[in-house]
Amino acid sequence: MAISGPEREAAGPAAQRTAGLFRTKTVEQSIRDTDEPDAKLRKDLTSVDLTVFGVAVVVGAGIFTLTARTAGNLAGPAVSLAFVFAAVACGLAALCYAEFASTVPVAGSAYTFSYATFGEVVAWIIGWDLILEFALGTSVVAKGWSQYLGVVLGGHQPIWHFGSVKFDWGAVLLIAILTVLLVLGTKLSSRVSAVAVAIKLAVIALVVVVGATYFKVDNLKPFIPESVPGDDGGASALRQSLFSLVTGSGHSTFGWYGLLAAASIVFFAFIGFDVVATAAEETRDPQRNVPRGILGSLAIVTVLYVAVSLVLTGMVSYKDLQGENATLATAFAIHGVDWAKNVISIGALAGLTTVVMVLFLGQTRVLFAMSRDGLMPRSLAKTGAKGTPVRITVIVGVICALLAGFVDFGTLEEMVNIGTLFAFVLVSIGVIVLRKSRPDLKRGFRVPLVPFIPILSVIACAWLMFNLSVETWIRFIVWMALGIVVYFAYGRKHSLLGKAQSLLGKTGS
């Protein structure tokens, strides 16, 4: 029996590796797949483009809303320390991502990395996990964008009511526009992101400069407020962190437990730097430019977050920021600076536009990589004249628009956190595995002090996961279980690697 087409390529060295659930795809084969004529992405991006993408996706609603709410309800003035804790965990993981992305410059990020180290079933699990992260993140942030649009429109929220059904047309409009932009090309998307990033950085600079004039050191005292019991009614068992449940400390706000929980929450504000790795296949000289994009963008946003959180908690007492509606504008309103609300809203609109765009981009590239491997329908991996996966982009756009338009997410944003942290853990372990299994590979960037740094990354990310709520863990486990069902129902049967091994076995090759 002859082996032809993509199956012939898959039947190279990769097919001779471990069979079954843990069959791995070699780095060389992953790189060869990027030259497949009908599923080839255009290489247009530079290190500057990647840094813009990184800053674009990370600096968004978190800096305008999450900072204030977390200070008022969980950490007090120590919210700046929570950002530092989250940044350290992200920094450790970023080093691991930089090594992997420079070694395997292929679309798919953690999915592709896992395929080369842990095997197909783990790659599927992480791919399924990334689908959750990016799709939910795109939809949640699009709804946040719509809320700010309502502020700019004079308080008229862009929502239509059909009986008991609410339709958020603002969020749908944004996703529709971004779908068109991403279909037209990644380079164009990068240029649009650069303009939006310039706007939001100007707004942040204005906020820091003006806010600093109202800064009082006394507002930072006590830096870590005394712990107080949380009041969650009958649902406290599910809403407390897994750490609190296991240790019996109970749900609490402020104090060290509150600070650790805050670090897990503000981690949401850092989500997205890993999306830079998904664009590795579309980057010129990825061995050099991808690590620069990942580490550069993370360094920039960490400085911005810490600066804004310090200014915010120095402007007003954290007690003035308690409640679910507190934002950065709240602190300015207390001082009578009412014009700041509109300026911040414009900055938030620009910021959230780029967040949605880059998360959307990450979603399409992960699905593209999975489709090219046969774990999703291969017809989806076909690229258009602009070198973009048009079919996947349109399908993802429609699904995210429906989610953003009709679904009220509530606390589901924590699902994005746990999904991302899980990916970080696997990538960090993967660096150690690939160093031992393939020490011969050319690495454009090398994590220092291996295995010490990757192990620290695993511990830090696992710790943040441990401080997420019990209900988030339950939802995550259910989602992953559903992914396993889908893999055995479809992915395992259609895997190109699996088909190649089967054909080799029949031909006695």
HELIX and SHEET records of a PDB file:
HELIX    1   1 GLY A    5  ALA A   10  1                                   6    
HELIX    2   2 PRO A   13  GLN A   16  5                                   4    
HELIX    3   3 GLY A   20  PHE A   22  5                                   3    
HELIX    4   4 VAL A   27  ASP A   33  1                                   7    
HELIX    5   5 PRO A   37  ALA A   39  5                                   3    
HELIX    6   6 SER A   47  VAL A   58  1                                  12    
HELIX    7   7 ALA A   61  ALA A   61  1                                   1    
HELIX    8   8 GLY A   62  LEU A   66  3                                   5    
HELIX    9   9 THR A   67  THR A   70  1                                   4    
HELIX   10  10 ALA A   71  ALA A   75  3                                   5    
HELIX   11  11 GLY A   76  ALA A   78  5                                   3    
HELIX   12  12 VAL A   79  THR A  103  1                                  25    
HELIX   13  13 ALA A  110  THR A  117  1                                   8    
HELIX   14  14 GLU A  120  VAL A  152  1                                  33    
HELIX   15  15 TRP A  169  LEU A  184  1                                  16    
HELIX   16  16 THR A  186  ALA A  212  1                                  27    
HELIX   17  17 VAL A  217  LEU A  220  5                                   4    
HELIX   18  18 GLY A  233  ALA A  235  5                                   3    
HELIX   19  19 SER A  236  ARG A  239  1                                   4    
HELIX   20  20 LEU A  242  THR A  247  1                                   6    
HELIX   21  21 GLY A  255  VAL A  266  1                                  12    
HELIX   22  22 PHE A  267  PHE A  270  5                                   4    
HELIX   23  23 VAL A  275  THR A  278  1                                   4    
HELIX   24  24 ALA A  280  GLU A  282  5                                   3    
HELIX   25  25 PRO A  286  MET A  315  1                                  30    
HELIX   26  26 TYR A  318  LEU A  321  5                                   4    
HELIX   27  27 LEU A  328  ILE A  334  1                                   7    
HELIX   28  28 TRP A  339  ARG A  372  1                                  34    
HELIX   29  29 ARG A  378  ALA A  381  5                                   4    
HELIX   30  30 VAL A  390  PHE A  406  1                                  17    
HELIX   31  31 GLY A  410  LEU A  412  5                                   3    
HELIX   32  32 GLU A  413  SER A  437  1                                  25    
HELIX   33  33 PHE A  452  PHE A  466  1                                  15    
HELIX   34  34 VAL A  470  VAL A  486  1                                  17    
HELIX   35  35 TYR A  487  GLY A  491  3                                   5    
HELIX   36  36 ARG A  492  HIS A  494  1                                   3    
HELIX   37  37 LEU A  496  THR A  507  1                                  12    
SHEET    1   A 2 ILE A 159  PHE A 162  0                                        
SHEET    2   A 2 VAL A 165  ASP A 168 -1                                        
SHEET    1   B 2 VAL A 228  PRO A 229  0                                        
SHEET    2   B 2 SER A 252  THR A 253 -1                                        
END                                                                             
